[in-house]
């Protein structure tokens, strides 16, 4: 259950103008600081002097995102909050965040390399409800990525000024950087209008739990420990954009009820999979290459060690799985969405042009398929896609990853998540194989979708493997002997392919045939033509 506000309240020492009655439930530190600024005309340095730790107070300058972060608040001393405000602000903020997301996989606050890295489920930009700001209130619930609307007013949340579109970071920012005064943007847009002639108590409207009106938000905030424990077994695809996946909250709540249909498909490991022991097979298959014992593999980092043959054995098997899944997906596409465009693909890879060398229209389906295959197979020239066989023998760790970015590749992230829970010895290699094969199949289809929409260039350039508005998740059981389950938005892909039909420049069988004024400008064909001309 969510912590009760009254437990964190005491009596302020009166050193500043303040009243604990101005504090609402779920109120964010940013909102509290705005109220303090309004009633006491403080600047940023004053906040650190009043509420900072002893180390923070000694600093001449306080810079860096870590010091200004309002999630972990590492530069603030909660005892000072208790004495001056009569409110354990840091502890209350931490406990609310922990109870809302701490039970989710990767849902806790973390710091990496001494720089606060944020939290997957919490927004980096200040996100607010306009009606709440009119009352001088901002809630920590507005920052939670699973909530797409205000839990109090059921109105859209915004992360930029409605007048000038400026974005505000969710941090203790410097005066005159984003706001010219309390709740007033630098463009002079007033998120809240103040009447200086009235009592301070009338400036702030109190918000309580009873004011919550969003049913999904109420259900989430009411989760019991057993339900939270069940959700902790769900491992979301590591590059999911939480803020851009509005169906995620409903998916999690449906998972608790064990009802993921009809919005999502699911599949789980079969009973016979747990009885399979792949290790003797692998030892026998690679006996000529390595006579040493098969050792434990518990991190994906070990998987990509080039100087260990026994680890490369497993990676070689993963490469075979990857190749097999890619072949299956490619065959599926050729039999379905590309069924009427096979000749278009042949036209494209044969580099068909007019005899004068003028380009002809390219079918968008053919272009998407060839570029998709070229990227995954790592073929330099698009016209060689159908000419070079897909090698299944040479081993390279990059050929196991989804797109070759080993540091960020989701395949290794997902393997790490499973191995962290179930360190492998000899019994669950089959589960890992099942896990990555299902991941490959979904990601290959997702990448083809991106090529169809021409949005893949930016994604590839930025090395970003993010899923948006779609869900890919796995459920890892409490015991190794239990089943692993996969969830995905198959409807999302099916809807896209059926509703986003592109225009092919060759709509009829006759138009797909090569005309007398067309010929191949494939480099190999040009070389053959030159050889014939010398005979």
N, C-alpha and C positions, 0 to 999 in steps of 0.2 A: 504494500500500500504506500501511497505518496505521503511523505512526512507532513505532520501537522504544523502549521506556521506558529501557533501559540507556544509550542515547545521551545522555539528558538528565540523568543522574545523575553526581554528583561527591562530594566529601567535605565534610560540614558543618563549620562552624568551632567547634562546641561551645558556642556562646553560649546555646543553649536546649536543653532535653531533647528530643532527636530522634534518629531512626534511619531511614536511607533504606530499610531492610528493611521498614518499615511501609507503604511506598508500593506500590500495586498498579497493574497496567496499566488504562488507561481510567479511573483514579480522578479524580473531579471536584475542583476547588478547594474546593468546599463541604465535601467529605469530609475533605480535607487539613486545613482550618482547624478542623474539629471535633476531629480528633486532636491538633492543636497546643493547642487549648483545654483538652482533658482532661489532657494531660501537663504543661502550664505555667500553667494557670489564668489565661489571658489574657482581656482584654475587647476590644471592637471597636477602641477607640482604640489598644490595644497592637499590633494587626495593622498599622494604618497607620504607627505609629511604627517598627516593625521592617522592614516590607516596602514602605512607600510611596515614591513619588517625592520628590525634594527639595521640589517645590512642594506636594505633599500634606502633608508633615511640617510645613511652615511654617504651615499653616492652623490657626486656633484651633478651628473646628468643621468637621466633614466631613459634609455632608448631601447629599441628592439621590441619585436612583436611579443616575445615571451613575457616581458614585464607588463605589457598592456593587455594581456589576454584576460578575458572575463569568464572563461570556462574553468580553468584551473586556478586562476588568480594567485600565482606563485609569489608575487611581490607584496602581498598583503598579509597582515597579521589579524587573525580572527578575534583575538583577545581585544584588540583595539576597536574592532567593530562592535563587540559586546559592550565595552565600556562607554564608547561615545554615542553609538546609535541605539544601544539596548537591543541589538539584533545580531545574532550569529550569522551574518550574511554569507561568509565564505562556506561555512559548514552547511547551511541550508541550501545554497546553490549546488554544492557538491552532492548532497544527499538526493536532491530532486533529480539531477542528471543521472546519478547512479540508478535510481529507481525507475527512471524512464527508459534508459538504454543500456545500463551496465550489464545486464544479463544476456544481451545479444552478442553474437560472435563479433569481435573487434568493436564492441560497443562502449568500451571504457576509455577514460581519458588517458593520454599517453604523451610522453615527451621523448624526442629522439635527437641525439647529437646536440643536446642542450638547447634545441630550438623547438618550441611547441608546434607539433605537427597537426594539431587540430583533432577532430574526431569525425569519423566517417558519417555518423548519423546527425551531426550538428552543423549548421550552416556557418560559413565564414563571414558572410555579409549580414549586416543588421537587417532582419526581416520582421515586418510589422503589419499590424492591422490598423488601418486609418482611423476607424472608430475608437479603437483602444487608445491611440495616441491623442485623440481629442480629449479623452479623460485623463491624459497625463500618465498613461499606463502602458508598459511594454512587458510581455510575459516571456519567460524562458521557453514556454511551450511554442511560441512563434519561431524559435530557432531550431526546433526539432524537425529534421528532414522528412519524417514520415507524415507530418501534419501539413496538408496542402491548403488548409483554410483555417481561419481563426476558430478555435474551439469554443469561444464565447459567442461570437456573432455569426459564425458560418459564412463569413465573407472572405474573398480572396486575400492572400498575404502578398505584400509588396517588398521588394528589396532595393527600391530606388525612389528618389523623390518624384512625386507625381507632376511636378512643375518643370524641373530641369533634368530629370533622369539621373541625377547623381547617386552613386552607390556609397553607402557608409559601411566601414568595417565594423564587425561586432567586437569592439575593443574600447578601452579607455583612450579616446583620441584627444589630440591637442586642441586647445581652444582656437577658434578662428580657422580651423582646417576644414571642417565640414559644416559646423553650425555657427552662425554668428551670435546666437544666444540660445537659451534653453528651448529645445524642440523647434527651433527656427533655422531652416536651411540657409546656406550662404546665398542662395538665390532670393532670399527673403520670404520663401514660402513658409507659412506658419502651420506646423503639424498640430499645434494647439495654441489657441488664443487665450492669453492671460488677462484677467481683470485685476489690476493692482489695487483697486478700491475695496475688494472683498476680503474676507478672512482667508488665511492660508488653508484652513481645513476644507474650504469649499473648492479648492483647485483640483483636488484629487478624488476621483471616484474609486470606491473600494470594490475589488473583484474577489469573489469567493468561489469555492468549489461548486456551490449550488448554482452558480451562474453559468456553468458549462452547459452547452446545448448540443454540441456535436456528438452523436451517438458513438461513432467509431473512436473518437478521442476518449470519451468516457469509458468505453470498454477497454481501451489500452491502459488507461490510468488505474483501472480496477483489477488488473491481472493479479492473480494470487501466485504464491511461490511455485506451486506445481506447474502452472501455465508458463511461468518465466523459465523454469527448468526445461520444459519441452521446447521452447523457442531457442534456448541456448544450443540445441543440437543442429539448428539450421545454419548452413554455411552459404552465404550469398556469394555469387560470382564477385571476385575481388575488385573488379573495375566497373561496378555498377554505379551510375549516377543517381544517388538517392533522391535528390531534389527533382529530378526529371523522370521519376518512375512513380506516378501517382497511385498505381494499383498495388504498390508494395505493402501498404498498411493493411489493406483488405486481405492480401495474400497471407500475411503473418497471422491475422486473426482467424482466417479460415483454416490455417494449418493447425491451430489449437483445437478446432472442432473436428479435425481430420476430414475437412471438406474442401478440397481444392478444385472441384469441378463446378461449373463448366468453364471457368475462366482459365484454368491451367491444366496441363497434362502432367501425369506423373508415371514413373516406372521405377521398380525396385529390383534389387538383385534377387536372383532365383535361389531356391533352396539348395540346388546342387552346387552352386558356386562356392559356398563355404567349405565344401568337401574336397575341392580341387586343390592339389598341391603342385604348383608349377615348378618348384625348385629342382626336383630330380630331372624334369624335362629340360630345364635350362642347363643344368650341369652336363647332361648328356649331349646336348646340342653344341655346346661350346667347349667340350672336353679337350679338343686339340689346341684350343687357344689358351686355355687356362686350367691348370690342374689343382689350383688352390681351392680351399673351402670357400663357399659362398658366404660373404660376410653381411652383417646387418647394414641396412641403408635407412637412415632415419631423417635425413634432410635432403631437400632438392639440391642444396649446394654440393653435397657429396655426389649427387647424380651427374654433375657436369665436370667432375674431376677427370682430366685427361690422362693422368698418370696411374690410373688404377683399372686394370683390366676387368676385375670382377664387377666393378660399377658400370663399366661400359657395356658389359653383357646385358644388364637390365636396360640401359639406355638404348641399346640396339634393338631390343624387343619393343620398347616404346616407339621407336622410329617405325618399326614394322606396323604397329597398331595405327600410327598416324597415317602412314601411306594407305593402309587398308581402308580406314575411315574416309580419307579423301577420295579414293576411287569409288567408294559406295555413294558418297554424296554427289560426285560428278555424274555418276550413272543415273542417279535419281533425278537430277536436274535435266539431263538430256532426255529422259523419258517423260518428263512433266512439262515444266515451263519452257524448255528449249526444244520440245518435240517438233515444232513447226519452223525451227530456225537452224537446223543442222546444216543446210546448204549455205545459210548466211555465215555460219562459222567457217565453213570451208572457203568461202569467198574472201573472208577477212584474213585468214592465215595464209592463203595463196597470194595475197597482195594483188588482187584483181584491180586493174585500172583500164582506162581507155587506151587504145593503141598509141595515142599521142602522149600518154603518160599522165593524163588528168585523173585526179581522184574521183571516185564514185561514192555515193552515200554508203555509210556503214550502219548496219543494223545494231541498235543499242543493246539487244540481247547478246549478239555475237561479241560485241566489244566488251561487255561486262564479263562474259564467260571466259574469254581469252585472257583478259587482264587479271581476272581472279585466279585462273589456273597458273598464269605466268608468275604471279606473286607468290603463291603457295609453293610451287615447284622450283622457284628461284631461277627462272629462265630469263636470260638477258633480253632476247629479241622475241617479240610477240609472234613473229612468223615461224618460230621454231617450236611453238607449243605442241603441235601435233606431230612434229618430226623427231623429237628427242624422247626416248622412253624414260619413264620415271624410274630412276635408279633405286633399287632396294638393298644394295649391298654396302656401299660406303657409309661409314658412320661419322656423324658430326652432331655435336650437342645442339647446334642451332636448328638441325633438321627435326628435333623433337619438340621444340618450342612452337607456339602458334604462328608467330610472325618473325621470330629470330631475335627478339629483344629479351635476352635472358634475365636481366635484372628486374624486369617488370612483367614478365610473361605470366599469364594467368594459369597456364598448365602447371608450372612449378609452384605457384601460390596455392593452388587447390591441393596438389600433392602434399605440400608442407602442412596444410591444415589437417589433412587426414592423418599424416604420419605423426604430427604432434599429439594427436589423441590416441592413436594406436601405433606405437613404434613397431616397425616391422621386424619380424624374426624369420619365420618361414611360412606362416599360415595365411597371410592376408595379401599376398602379392596379386592374387586374382581380383580382389576388390579394387586395388589401385588401378589395375588394367581396365576394369569395368568403368571406373570413375573417369579416367582420362579419355577413354574412347567415346563416352557420352559427351564429354566436354568438347572434344574435337568436332563431333558431328554437328552440334549446335553452333559453334563458332564459325565453322566453314559456311554454313547456311547464312549466318548473320553477315559474314564478310561479303558474300555474293549479293546480298540485299544492299549493302553499302555501295558496291560497284554499280548496281542498277540505278541508284539515286545520284551517282556522281559525287558522293560526299566522302569517298574513301581517301582522296589525295591528302586532305587536311589531316585525316586521322593517321595515315601512314607517316606523314612528315613529322607529326608531333609525337610519334610513338605512343599514341593513345589507343587503348583497347577497350574503351568505355562502351557499356551497353546503356541505352537510354530508352525509356518507355517500354521496356521488355524485361522479363525476369528469367534468370537461370540460377537455380539454387539446388543444394544438396542437403540431405538430412543424414547426419552421422549418428548412429545409435549409441546408446549408453554402453553396450557390450560389443566386443569384437564379433561375437557369434550372431548378432542381430543384423538385419538387412540395411543396406544403404539405399537411399531413395533419391531420385532426381525429379525436379520440377522445372517446367519451362513453358513459355508462352507460345505454344504451337499455333494457337489461333492468331496471335499477333503476326507471325510470318505468313500464314495462309491468307489472312486478310490483306496483307500488303501485296502479295503476289497476285491476288484476284482483283483488287481494287485499283492497282497502279499499273494498268496495262500500257506499255509504251508502244509508240508507232513504229512499225517496221517498214522500211522503204521498199520492201519486196513482199507485198501482201499475198500474191498469188503464186502458184507453182510455176507458171510461165515466166513471171517476172524474176524468179530466183535463178533461172537458167542464164548461163553466160551468153552474151550476144556476140555477133560477129565482129563488133567493134571493141571487144574487151579481150585482154590477155593478162597472163600472170607476170608480175614483176618481182616474184620471189627471187632472192639472190641466187639460190641454187638453179632455178629455171633460167635466169639470165646467164649464168655460167655455162649451162648446157647449150643454150642458144649460140653463145660465142664459139664454143667448141665445134658445133655443127657448121658454123659459117666458115671455119678454116679447113673443113674437109673438102 
